[in-house]
Amino acid sequence: MANKIPIKINGLPEALSKLRKYQSRKKKQIKDELMIGAFKVEGSAKDVVPVLTGRLKGSVAVDASDIAKLVARVGTDVKYAPYVEFGTKFMGAQPYLFPAFFSHENEIVKAIGRVLRKDIGLK
């Protein structure tokens, strides 16, 4: 294997640059769909969350701090929120976050699927 033959590929840097731009564009489109879905989940949760003082409802929000990793969260920092969602031995569950997520889960997955399939000719 002492003899090596150099191979030069014309246009490779340009092709790689185009692939990086394409990847960046696709990632942005997926982020957009995730955020749209997250805001729908937030709205649905706020529509059904039980209201006594309004504190819990007002605290339900989208957290997009990890959107670069393609992660969007919907939740609350109110300490008693899990007790409302899951109940206690003294109080029945009044779920609002999980039902909100599950009501939009399929549509979020389908929206991201459309983004990914768009350029490869699948419907």
C-alpha positions as CSV (number, residue, x, y, z in Angstrom):
1,M,0.0,0.0,0.0
2,A,3.0,2.3,-0.4
3,N,1.5,3.7,-3.6
4,K,-1.2,6.2,-3.0
5,I,-3.3,7.8,-5.7
6,P,-4.6,11.3,-4.8
7,I,-8.2,11.9,-5.6
8,K,-9.6,15.3,-6.0
9,I,-13.4,15.9,-6.0
10,N,-14.4,19.1,-7.8
11,G,-17.1,21.1,-6.1
12,L,-17.0,19.3,-2.8
13,P,-16.6,22.4,-0.6
14,E,-19.6,24.0,-2.3
15,A,-21.7,20.8,-2.0
16,L,-20.8,20.6,1.8
17,S,-21.7,24.3,2.2
18,K,-25.1,23.7,0.5
19,L,-25.7,20.7,2.8
20,R,-25.0,22.7,5.9
21,K,-27.4,25.5,4.8
22,Y,-30.0,22.9,4.0
23,Q,-29.5,21.3,7.4
24,S,-29.8,24.7,9.1
25,R,-33.0,25.5,7.2
26,K,-34.6,22.2,8.1
27,K,-33.6,22.5,11.8
28,K,-35.2,26.0,11.8
29,Q,-38.4,24.7,10.3
30,I,-38.5,21.9,12.9
31,K,-38.0,24.4,15.7
32,D,-40.8,26.5,14.3
33,E,-43.2,23.5,14.3
34,L,-42.1,22.6,17.8
35,M,-42.9,26.1,19.1
36,I,-46.2,26.2,17.3
37,G,-47.1,22.9,19.0
38,A,-45.8,24.0,22.4
39,F,-48.0,27.1,22.2
40,K,-51.0,25.0,21.3
41,V,-50.4,22.7,24.3
42,E,-50.0,25.8,26.5
43,G,-53.3,27.2,25.3
44,S,-55.1,23.9,25.8
45,A,-53.7,23.5,29.3
46,K,-54.8,27.0,30.2
47,D,-58.3,26.2,28.9
48,V,-58.8,23.3,31.2
49,V,-56.7,24.0,34.3
50,P,-58.8,24.3,37.4
51,V,-58.9,27.9,38.6
52,L,-59.3,29.0,42.1
53,T,-57.0,32.1,42.3
54,G,-55.7,32.0,38.7
55,R,-52.1,31.6,39.9
56,L,-51.7,28.1,38.4
57,K,-53.3,29.1,35.1
58,G,-51.2,32.2,34.9
59,S,-48.0,30.3,35.5
60,V,-48.4,27.7,32.6
61,A,-45.9,28.7,30.0
62,V,-43.7,27.5,27.2
63,D,-40.0,27.0,28.0
64,A,-37.9,27.3,24.8
65,S,-34.5,27.4,26.5
66,D,-33.4,24.1,24.9
67,I,-34.9,24.8,21.4
68,A,-31.5,24.6,19.9
69,K,-31.6,20.9,21.0
70,L,-35.1,20.6,19.5
71,V,-36.7,20.6,22.9
72,A,-39.7,22.7,23.9
73,R,-41.4,22.3,27.3
74,V,-44.7,23.4,28.6
75,G,-45.1,23.5,32.4
76,T,-45.3,25.6,35.5
77,D,-43.1,26.4,38.5
78,V,-46.0,26.5,40.9
79,K,-45.2,24.1,43.7
80,Y,-48.7,22.6,44.0
81,A,-49.1,22.0,40.3
82,P,-48.2,18.3,40.5
83,Y,-50.9,17.8,43.2
84,V,-53.5,19.3,40.9
85,E,-52.3,17.2,37.9
86,F,-52.0,13.9,39.7
87,G,-54.1,14.3,42.9
88,T,-53.3,13.4,46.4
89,K,-54.9,11.0,48.9
90,F,-57.1,14.0,50.0
91,M,-57.9,15.3,46.5
92,G,-58.7,13.7,43.2
93,A,-56.5,14.4,40.1
94,Q,-57.5,17.3,37.8
95,P,-55.1,16.7,34.9
96,Y,-54.5,19.6,32.6
97,L,-50.9,19.3,31.2
98,F,-51.0,15.7,30.1
99,P,-54.4,15.9,28.3
100,A,-53.2,19.2,26.6
101,F,-50.1,17.5,25.3
102,F,-51.9,14.3,24.2
103,S,-54.6,16.4,22.4
104,H,-51.8,17.9,20.2
105,E,-49.2,15.1,20.1
106,N,-50.2,13.6,16.7
107,E,-50.5,17.0,15.0
108,I,-47.1,18.0,16.2
109,V,-45.5,14.7,15.0
110,K,-47.3,15.1,11.6
111,A,-46.1,18.7,11.2
112,I,-42.5,17.7,11.8
113,G,-42.9,14.8,9.5
114,R,-44.2,17.1,6.7
115,V,-41.1,19.2,7.2
116,L,-38.8,16.2,6.9
117,R,-40.7,14.6,3.9
118,K,-41.1,17.8,1.9
119,D,-37.8,17.7,0.0
120,I,-37.6,13.9,-0.5
121,G,-40.9,13.7,-2.4
122,L,-42.9,11.7,0.1
123,K,-46.4,12.8,1.0
